[in-house]
Amino acid sequence: MTSPVTTSAPITPLTPTLLRVAQHLAHGLAPKDIGAQTGLSAETVRQYMRDIRESLHCPPRCKPPVMVHRLFATQQVAVPAPDRPAPQFSPEDLLLLRAVAEHSNPRNVALAAKLAPADLRAALDQLLVDTGAKDTTQLVILAHGWNLLTAEPTRVGASQ
């Protein structure tokens, strides 16, 4: 289990270099793709990702959807305009969206979404199909673009 966010310190503004990497992340690029587009080595991108996590007070192993959510919630980067309209969402879908944006551990995602852990994959796969998102990072990006996730940072002390 990854450790929870336990600090109430203010978010550290990203340096221009980290901001460039964060903007690529906020557009849905995976770390290897960020390296390819920027000419940075894989190790440099990994270090920048660690630095971004630290600046956002994210746990060391939090997943990209959580980082992207924190980038948007703390207004470190602008939310890209969605390229499609929002589908209809049930209250359960919205709960799952929020859970994916705030938690990295699948068990914690399932608990926050009020799902049995065994049902998480199917529910998440259906949400990806319904939204046309290629992965959970893009799902969080789209959800922010559709104003489905508030601009409030993740609660301090919330488990990741």
Disulfide bonds with the S-S distance in Angstrom:
none
